[in-house]
Amino acid sequence: MRPTPRRVLAVLAFAFLGLVARAHPPAEMLKAANDFLAALSPEQKQQATYALTDAERENWNFVPIARHGLPLKQMTEAQRPLALALLRSGMSEAAMARAQAIMSMELVLKELEHDKPAGRRDPVNYFVTIFGTPSDRQSWGWRFEGHHLSFNFTVLDGTQVFFAPSFIGSNPAEVRAGPRTGERPLGPEDDLGRALMKSLDPAQQQVALIDAKAPGEIVTSNRKRVDPLKPVGIAGRALNPAQRARLLELVKLYVDRFRPEIADATYAPISAAADQLTFAWAGGLERGQGNYYRIQGPTFLIEFDNTQNNANHIHTVYRDFNGDFGEDLLKKHYLQEHAK
């Protein structure tokens, strides 16, 4: 019997819950990647793998387009849990559940759009791509990507893990009809950002507000590399302790999408430099009004945008000015090795 999308999602949900993370992230990623590759046919392996230096590695996107790699829909029921084990090796439990919800939103869109054009919305049209040879000594990377999900991991020298660029979106942002009414996969990002803006006094809001109208998309889109944007908005040093704590809580929400070991190492220097963070807002303050916010620090950028589809379509992204695709550190590493 040919599996239906709902049956496949049920299998994926089981895999999300059943694969328990125990190992240190680089070691677990290595094992998960090798287990996945070992289960593929030669043809599938060729489709799923690229050189670490291939331009495809930075060819990331978050819209429903044709992609390179091996999609879940072309995997067997034995292979799919191995693909998800690789994703789990980098993500927190909460983020795994959220990724499952985002993937299943394709079924909601399929019904809302009456499946037109046919086949455009597919909850198993998510791709796994391996870059380089997984190793405990050499650098390599991998990507899990499809509509509204893009996770790009780089393992430097088999020891350091980088997770940017990272994108999660949701359309609809809130399901407003049917059995899933009220579901909001990115509700916390929406609510905490608005709560922070509303906690500011009028003078602070005037500084934080950069535009009365929110942009139609995240500013950095799917650029391969981003430099710090103009540091607009209100600085962390201008917030009172409660507001600063709320700002850090919002940052941590994004960082905690990843395994605790990865998240903690990322969050520690950010929290130590809280005064240097900036928070900017555009658009309305109430739910249902298009809005955008940006958090920027010396090394990172977070963007949230909810304007499309009558402000019911969210895009969020985390960028690392030094660690997107681990590129700067990889270049430094290659130069050092070449010098030797």
C-alpha positions as CSV (number, residue, x, y, z in Angstrom):
1,M,0.0,0.0,0.0
2,R,1.4,3.4,-1.0
3,P,1.9,5.6,2.1
4,T,-0.3,8.7,2.3
5,P,1.3,12.0,3.4
6,R,-0.6,11.7,6.7
7,R,0.8,8.2,7.3
8,V,4.3,9.3,6.4
9,L,4.0,12.2,8.9
10,A,2.8,9.7,11.6
11,V,6.0,7.7,10.9
12,L,8.1,10.9,11.1
13,A,6.4,11.9,14.4
14,F,7.3,8.5,15.9
15,A,10.9,9.0,14.7
16,F,11.0,12.5,16.3
17,L,9.9,11.2,19.6
18,G,11.8,7.9,19.6
19,L,15.3,8.9,18.7
20,V,16.8,10.1,22.0
21,A,19.9,12.3,21.9
22,R,22.7,11.1,24.2
23,A,26.1,11.8,22.6
24,H,28.1,15.0,22.3
25,P,26.8,16.9,19.3
26,P,29.9,16.5,16.9
27,A,30.2,12.8,17.7
28,E,26.4,12.2,17.4
29,M,26.3,14.1,14.1
30,L,29.1,12.0,12.8
31,K,27.4,8.8,13.7
32,A,24.0,10.0,12.4
33,A,25.5,11.1,9.1
34,N,27.4,7.9,8.6
35,D,24.4,5.8,9.5
36,F,22.2,7.7,7.1
37,L,24.7,7.5,4.2
38,A,25.3,3.8,4.9
39,A,21.6,3.1,4.4
40,L,21.4,4.7,1.0
41,S,21.8,3.1,-2.4
42,P,24.7,4.3,-4.5
43,E,22.3,6.4,-6.6
44,Q,20.8,8.0,-3.5
45,K,24.2,8.6,-2.0
46,Q,25.3,10.4,-5.1
47,Q,22.2,12.5,-5.0
48,A,22.6,13.4,-1.3
49,T,26.3,14.3,-1.3
50,Y,28.4,17.3,-2.5
51,A,31.9,18.4,-1.9
52,L,32.3,20.8,1.1
53,T,33.6,23.4,-1.3
54,D,30.8,23.1,-3.8
55,A,28.7,26.3,-4.4
56,E,25.6,24.3,-3.5
57,R,26.5,24.4,0.1
58,E,25.5,28.1,0.3
59,N,22.5,27.8,-2.0
60,W,20.0,27.9,0.8
61,N,16.4,29.0,0.6
62,F,13.1,28.8,2.4
63,V,10.4,28.9,-0.3
64,P,8.8,25.9,-2.1
65,I,11.3,25.5,-4.9
66,A,13.3,22.6,-6.5
67,R,16.2,21.6,-4.3
68,H,19.3,19.5,-4.5
69,G,19.8,16.6,-2.1
70,L,17.7,13.6,-1.2
71,P,14.1,14.3,-0.2
72,L,12.2,12.4,2.5
73,K,9.6,11.4,-0.1
74,Q,12.3,9.4,-2.0
75,M,13.5,7.6,1.1
76,T,12.3,4.3,2.4
77,E,10.5,4.0,5.7
78,A,13.8,2.6,7.1
79,Q,15.8,5.5,5.8
80,R,13.6,8.4,7.0
81,P,14.2,7.9,10.7
82,L,18.0,8.0,10.0
83,A,17.6,11.3,8.2
84,L,15.7,12.6,11.2
85,A,18.3,11.3,13.6
86,L,20.7,13.5,11.8
87,L,18.4,16.5,12.3
88,R,17.9,15.6,15.9
89,S,21.7,15.6,16.4
90,G,21.6,19.4,16.1
91,M,18.2,20.4,17.3
92,S,16.5,20.6,20.7
93,E,13.5,18.5,21.5
94,A,11.2,21.5,21.3
95,A,12.7,22.5,17.9
96,M,12.2,19.0,16.6
97,A,8.5,19.1,17.5
98,R,8.2,22.6,15.9
99,A,9.9,21.3,12.7
100,Q,7.3,18.5,12.6
101,A,4.5,21.1,13.0
102,I,6.0,23.3,10.2
103,M,6.3,20.3,7.9
104,S,2.7,19.3,8.6
105,M,1.5,22.8,7.8
106,E,2.0,21.8,4.1
107,L,-1.2,19.7,4.5
108,V,-3.1,22.8,5.8
109,L,-1.9,24.8,2.9
110,K,-2.7,22.0,0.5
111,E,-6.4,22.2,1.7
112,L,-6.5,26.0,1.8
113,E,-5.2,26.2,-1.8
114,H,-7.2,23.2,-3.0
115,D,-3.9,21.6,-4.1
116,K,-3.4,24.1,-6.8
117,P,-0.9,23.9,-8.4
118,A,-1.0,20.2,-7.9
119,G,1.7,18.8,-5.7
120,R,3.2,22.1,-4.7
121,R,2.5,21.5,-1.0
122,D,4.1,18.3,0.2
123,P,5.0,17.5,3.9
124,V,7.7,15.1,2.9
125,N,9.4,17.3,0.3
126,Y,12.2,18.1,2.7
127,F,15.8,17.4,1.6
128,V,18.9,16.1,3.4
129,T,22.3,17.1,1.8
130,I,25.7,16.1,3.1
131,F,28.7,18.3,2.2
132,G,32.2,16.7,2.4
133,T,33.0,13.4,4.1
134,P,31.7,13.1,7.7
135,S,34.8,12.9,9.9
136,D,36.0,13.3,13.5
137,R,39.1,15.1,12.2
138,Q,38.2,16.9,9.0
139,S,35.6,19.6,8.4
140,W,32.2,18.7,6.8
141,G,28.6,20.0,6.8
142,W,25.0,19.1,6.2
143,R,21.7,20.7,5.5
144,F,18.0,19.9,6.2
145,E,15.8,22.1,4.1
146,G,12.3,22.5,2.6
147,H,9.5,25.0,2.6
148,H,9.9,27.2,5.7
149,L,12.8,25.2,7.2
150,S,16.4,25.6,6.5
151,F,19.0,24.3,8.9
152,N,22.7,24.5,7.8
153,F,25.3,22.9,10.1
154,T,29.1,23.0,9.7
155,V,31.4,20.8,11.8
156,L,34.9,22.3,11.9
157,D,37.8,19.8,12.3
158,G,35.2,17.3,13.6
159,T,34.9,19.2,16.9
160,Q,33.2,22.7,16.6
161,V,29.5,22.9,15.4
162,F,28.1,26.0,13.7
163,F,24.4,26.2,12.9
164,A,23.8,29.3,10.8
165,P,22.0,30.4,8.7
166,S,19.0,29.0,10.3
167,F,15.4,29.7,9.2
168,I,12.0,28.7,10.5
169,G,8.7,30.1,9.0
170,S,5.0,29.3,9.3
171,N,2.1,29.7,6.9
172,P,-0.4,30.1,8.2
173,A,1.1,31.6,11.4
174,E,-2.1,30.7,13.1
175,V,-4.5,28.1,11.8
176,R,-7.9,29.7,11.8
177,A,-10.2,26.9,10.6
178,G,-10.5,23.2,10.7
179,P,-9.4,20.6,13.4
180,R,-6.1,22.4,14.0
181,T,-7.7,25.8,14.7
182,G,-5.6,27.9,17.1
183,E,-2.3,26.2,16.3
184,R,0.6,28.7,16.2
185,P,4.0,27.0,15.7
186,L,5.9,30.3,16.1
187,G,3.6,31.8,18.7
188,P,6.3,32.3,21.3
189,E,8.5,34.3,18.9
190,D,5.5,36.4,18.0
191,D,4.2,36.9,21.6
192,L,7.5,37.6,23.3
193,G,8.6,40.1,20.7
194,R,5.4,42.0,21.1
195,A,5.5,41.8,24.9
196,L,9.0,43.3,24.9
197,M,7.9,46.2,22.7
198,K,4.9,46.8,24.8
199,S,7.0,46.8,28.0
200,L,8.9,49.9,26.7
201,D,7.7,53.3,27.9
202,P,6.6,55.8,25.2
203,A,10.0,57.4,25.0
204,Q,11.7,54.0,24.6
205,Q,9.2,52.9,22.0
206,Q,9.9,56.0,20.0
207,V,13.6,54.9,19.8
208,A,12.8,51.3,19.1
209,L,10.3,52.0,16.3
210,I,12.1,52.2,13.0
211,D,9.1,52.3,10.7
212,A,5.3,52.6,11.1
213,K,5.0,49.9,8.4
214,A,6.7,46.5,8.6
215,P,8.7,45.3,5.6
216,G,7.2,42.6,3.4
217,E,10.0,40.2,4.1
218,I,13.0,39.7,6.4
219,V,15.6,42.3,5.3
220,T,18.5,39.8,4.7
221,S,16.3,37.3,2.7
222,N,18.4,34.3,1.7
223,R,21.7,36.1,1.2
224,K,24.7,33.8,1.3
225,R,26.5,36.1,3.6
226,V,25.4,39.1,5.7
227,D,27.2,42.0,7.4
228,P,25.9,43.8,10.4
229,L,23.0,46.0,9.5
230,K,22.8,49.6,10.7
231,P,22.4,49.3,14.5
232,V,19.0,51.0,14.7
233,G,16.5,50.7,17.5
234,I,17.0,50.8,21.3
235,A,20.2,49.5,22.9
236,G,20.3,47.0,25.7
237,R,22.0,49.6,27.9
238,A,18.9,51.8,27.6
239,L,16.6,49.1,29.0
240,N,15.8,48.6,32.6
241,P,16.7,45.2,34.2
242,A,13.3,43.6,33.6
243,Q,13.3,44.8,30.0
244,R,16.8,43.6,29.4
245,A,15.9,40.2,30.9
246,R,13.0,40.0,28.5
247,L,15.2,40.8,25.5
248,L,17.6,38.1,26.5
249,E,14.7,35.7,26.9
250,L,13.7,36.4,23.4
251,V,17.2,35.8,22.1
252,K,17.4,32.6,24.0
253,L,14.2,31.4,22.4
254,Y,16.0,31.5,19.0
255,V,19.3,30.0,20.3
256,D,17.5,27.2,22.2
257,R,16.3,25.8,18.9
258,F,19.6,23.9,18.9
259,R,21.0,21.2,21.2
260,P,21.7,22.4,24.7
261,E,25.4,22.0,24.4
262,I,25.4,24.2,21.2
263,A,22.9,26.7,22.5
264,D,24.6,27.2,25.8
265,A,28.0,28.0,24.2
266,T,26.3,30.4,21.8
267,Y,24.1,32.2,24.4
268,A,26.8,32.8,27.1
269,P,28.7,35.5,25.2
270,I,25.5,37.1,24.0
271,S,24.1,37.4,27.5
272,A,27.4,38.8,28.7
273,A,27.2,41.6,26.1
274,A,23.5,42.4,26.7
275,D,24.2,46.1,26.8
276,Q,25.5,46.0,23.2
277,L,22.3,44.4,21.7
278,T,19.8,46.5,19.8
279,F,16.1,45.8,19.4
280,A,14.2,47.4,16.6
281,W,10.5,47.2,15.7
282,A,8.4,48.1,12.7
283,G,4.6,47.9,12.1
284,G,1.7,47.6,14.5
285,L,1.6,46.5,18.1
286,E,-1.5,44.3,18.1
287,R,-2.0,40.8,16.8
288,G,-3.3,40.9,13.3
289,Q,-1.3,44.0,12.4
290,G,1.8,43.4,10.3
291,N,5.0,43.6,12.3
292,Y,8.7,43.1,12.2
293,Y,11.5,43.1,14.7
294,R,15.2,42.8,14.6
295,I,17.7,41.9,17.3
296,Q,21.4,42.5,16.5
297,G,24.5,42.0,18.5
298,P,28.2,42.1,17.7
299,T,28.2,38.7,16.2
300,F,24.6,37.8,15.3
301,L,21.3,39.0,13.8
302,I,17.8,37.8,14.4
303,E,14.9,38.8,12.2
304,F,11.1,38.2,12.6
305,D,8.6,39.3,10.0
306,N,4.8,38.7,9.9
307,T,3.2,40.7,7.1
308,Q,2.3,38.4,4.3
309,N,-1.2,36.8,3.9
310,N,-2.8,39.6,6.0
311,A,-0.2,39.3,8.7
312,N,-0.6,35.5,9.1
313,H,2.6,34.3,7.6
314,I,5.8,34.4,9.7
315,H,9.5,34.2,8.7
316,T,12.3,34.1,11.2
317,V,16.0,33.8,10.7
318,Y,19.2,33.6,12.8
319,R,22.4,34.8,11.1
320,D,26.0,34.6,12.4
321,F,28.3,37.3,11.0
322,N,31.4,35.1,11.5
323,G,29.9,31.6,11.5
324,D,27.4,31.4,8.6
325,F,28.4,28.1,7.0
326,G,31.4,28.3,9.3
327,E,33.0,30.1,6.4
328,D,35.3,32.6,8.1
329,L,36.7,29.9,10.4
330,L,37.0,27.5,7.5
331,K,39.0,30.0,5.5
332,K,41.3,30.7,8.5
333,H,41.8,27.0,9.0
334,Y,42.6,26.4,5.3
335,L,45.1,29.3,5.4
336,Q,46.8,27.9,8.5
337,E,47.0,24.4,7.0
338,H,48.3,25.7,3.7
339,A,51.0,27.7,5.7
340,K,52.2,24.4,7.3
